[in-house]
């Protein structure tokens, strides 16, 4: 009986192969016939393969259509950039000592420092101050006598932990570079990162627009050559109608061809003062250096 059942089973398997082949042949013929009748049907032709790419293209390109304002730079750009201020600015106090002064020359985030002002000067726990360090004097570009101001670096920020009558203990709460005994302090003021909308880049054939022009006077850390994302100091400020987020064209006038200028790139304003400002290089098409000109867009 086992052999009989097995024989019947084997016959059924053998008979199913021709049936499957016949069914497959019918389906294949039907598919070919439909393709011949309507070759444009994307569901039945090979031309349908690129269809998913259209969907992918839409997904990839969607963000490019967003025209909302974008931040120009990051928090450290505005708080660590320093500035060009008056020749001899006055500050309410300074760092006169530090907890680890015997073992350290420089101090960073988390270190404890001591100030020469206290409750008598209005200090209370929790107050924040920007650390300031006076540096070199800057002359107007092309002049050896006309002073624009002095570079002031901003190594970081500190927070008062407790205050005595004429002294205070503070912790370095934000660090851009090393902090030193002798650095001055100034009341901290929050500075937002500017939000900008990119504008059309000026070309070599565009004529000057008649707006205020100035020069790159110095870089934040004296780096040369200047590159994209470098921070630079300009001799244009609020008095010239400049505001954070404004764009400027960086260019160099031709020494021989009148009215011709080489477009070097673009810069955007991070912070402003009365007659000076700090900008970040956002686009560079040629080498940029100290002394190159800028024009408000």
C-alpha positions, 0 to 999 in steps of 0.5 A: 500500500505504501508503494501504491500511494507513493506511485500515485504521489509521484504521478501527481508531481510529474503531471504538475510540471507540464501544467505549471509550464503551460500556465507560465507560458500563457501568462508570459504571452499575455504580458507580451501582448499587453506590452505590444498593445500599450507600450506606454503603460508604466506598470508593464514596461521597462520605461517605468523604472525611472519613476521612483527617481521622480519621487526621490528627486522631490524629497531631495530638492524640497529643502532647497525651496525653503527661503527662510532666514538662516543663522550666520555663524554660531554662538562662539563667533559672536562671543569670541570675536572680540571687537575694535573699541575706543583707544582707552576704554574703561572697565569696572574691574579686573581679575587680580588673582586665581585659586590655582595661581601658583600652579597655573599661568592660564585659566579656562572653563571651570577655573576660579578667579578673584576680582578686585570689585565687590558688594561696594561696587554693586556685585551680587552672586550670579552676575555675569561679566565678559572677560576683555583683554586690550591688544594692538592699536589699529590705524585707518587703512592707508594712514600712519597717523589716523587711529581707528581704535584698539583691538579688544579680545574677549577670552570668555565669560565669568559668573560671580559665586559670592562677593565680599565688600571689595572683592569677589570670587567668580567661576569662568563659565564660558571659555574662548581662549586662555584667561589671564590674571590682569584681564579686565571685565565688563558687564555681560550683554547677550548677543543673538546670532544674526539670521540672514537671507542670502542675496544675489552675489555681485559680479565683476560687471556690476557697478558700485551701488553708491552705498558706504564702503570701507576696509578690512582692518584686521583679523581676529587672531591675525591669520593670513591669508583670510579664508571662508569663516574667518572673522575680520574687523571693518572700519564701518559701523552703526553710524554708516547704517550697518546692522548685524546680518547685513551683507557686504561685497569684498573687492579690490579696485584695479590699479590701472583700469578705472572703475574696474574691480575684482570681486573677492567674495562676501562678508556678513556682519556679526556685531556692530559698534559706532564706527566699527564692526565684526564680520564673518567671511561667507564667500571667497572667490579669490584671495582676501587680505587686510586692506581689501575693500568692502561695500554694503549690499 
